[in-house]
């Protein structure tokens, strides 16, 4: 096989890979989400004292698996208000990911019943960014109006998400 045939073969392989990647991106585009706001610790995030104590009780331990909780509260132009949590029912959990039963639409707290605005889980490696698995999992939550993803990574970080197609706009 001559040099020209090798170059043509490699070029064709690269073109096929690029076209396949483009086709897959177009198919998956409708399920992509974007981060519209990020809040770190106290920045525009209000967590009631009881809720903060409950979160610290869960996440202050040296955990070796991801532990999810459902967040009850409100989102408005001022930021996020978290007034209660409910531990999610875990199906499977490892250090790298967790599968759990979907959060309920409403959570009952000591001060009333509040809409579930999203969920929070820890990252064992304390990386404060969303993994591909996180984004895939939470794409389904957005359809139910749960647009907050919280991470505990040595500190609490909250992401407000929106679908690229605009079903849920920026908060």
N, C-alpha and C positions, 0 to 999 in steps of 0.2 A: 504494500500500500504506500503510495507516494505521499509526500508532505502536503500537497494540495488536497488530496482526498482526506487526510487526517484533519486538516483545518476545516474543510467543509463538513465533515462528520461532527466535529466538536461544535461548530457553529450551529448546526441543525439541532443538536442535543440541547444547547443553551436556549435556542428559540423555543423548542418544545417545552422545556422547563418553565420558561418565562410565560408562555401562553397558558400553561396549566395553572401556574400561580395566579395569573390575572383572572382566569375563569373562576377559580376557587374564591378569590377575594370578592368578585362580583356576587357570587352565590351567598357568601357569608355576610356581605355588607349590611343587609337588613337586620342582622342580629348584633351588630357592633354597637358599643356604647361609648360615650365620651365622658370624661370627668369635667363637670362644669364648675365645681368649687371644691376646694380642699380646706379643711379646718384642722389645726393641730392644737391639741390640749384645750386650753381655755379660750382660744381665739374664736369668738362667736359661737361657742358651744357652752350651753348651760346644762349641767348635770345636777339633779337634786342630791342632797347630802346622803340620803338613804341609798339611792341608786349608785352613787360613787363608791360608797362603802361595799355594796354588793359586788360591784365590778372589781374593786381592789381585792376582795376576798377570793374571787375566782382567779384573777390574773397575777396576783402577787406571788403565787406559788410557783415553784420551779416545774412548769408543765413540760411533758414530753410528747404531747399530742395537741392538735388544734382543738379549741373548745369554743363553740359558737353560742351566742345569746341573741335573742330577739330584742329590739329596741322599741319602747313605747314613747311617744312624744309628739312633737310638732316641728314643722319647718316653716319659717316665714322669712321676710326680707332681712330680719335681724340675725338670722342664723338657725341653729339647731337647739331645741330644748328636749332633753331626755329626762323623762320623769319615772321610768320604770324599765325593768328587764324581765325576761322570762328565758330560762335556760332552754335551748333547743334540744329536741329529742335526737340524739346521735344514732345514726345507723352504723357508720364505720368512721374511725378516726386514726390518723397516723401523724407523724411529725410533719408531713408535707401537705396533707389535705384532710378534709373532713366531709362526710356526707351526712346530711341531717334532714329530718322532716321539715317541710316548709313552715315558716313562722305563721302564727294565726293572724287574721286580719286585725283583730283588736286584742289588747292586753289589759287585764284588770290590775290596777295598782291600789295602793292605800288611799289615793286621792281621787280615784275614779277610773273610768274606762277610757283608754286612749288608743288611737290608731297605731298600728305597727308601722314605723317609718323605715325600718331596715334591720340590719343585723350587724353584729360585731364578732370578730374572732381574732385569735392571736396568731402570730407568726413565730414559730420556734426560733428561727434564725434572726429574729428581730429586724427583718427588712421591712421598711415602712412603705413599700409600694405594692400595688395590686399585682398578683400573679395572673397569668393567662387563665388558670383554673378559677380564680376569684371572679374574673370578668365573665367567663362562661356561666358560672353558677348564678351570678347575680343578674344576668340578662333576663332570666325568668322572673326574678323578684320585681323588676321594673314594670313588667306587665301587670302586676298586682298593686302598683303604686308604692312599692317599697324602694325608695331611691337612695337611701343612706347605706353606705358600707363603712363600717368601723373596723379598724385594725388596732390591736394592742401589740406594739413592737418596742416595749420599754417605755412607751408613752402612748396616749390615745390619739389616733389620727382618723378623721372622718372625711369621707368623700361623698359628695352629692353627684349622682350620675344622671345622665340623660341619654336617650337613644339618639343616634345620628339622624334618624328619619323624623324626629321631632314629635313623637307621641307625648313625651314628657319634656317640657321646656326647662330652661335654666331657672333655678329658684332664686 
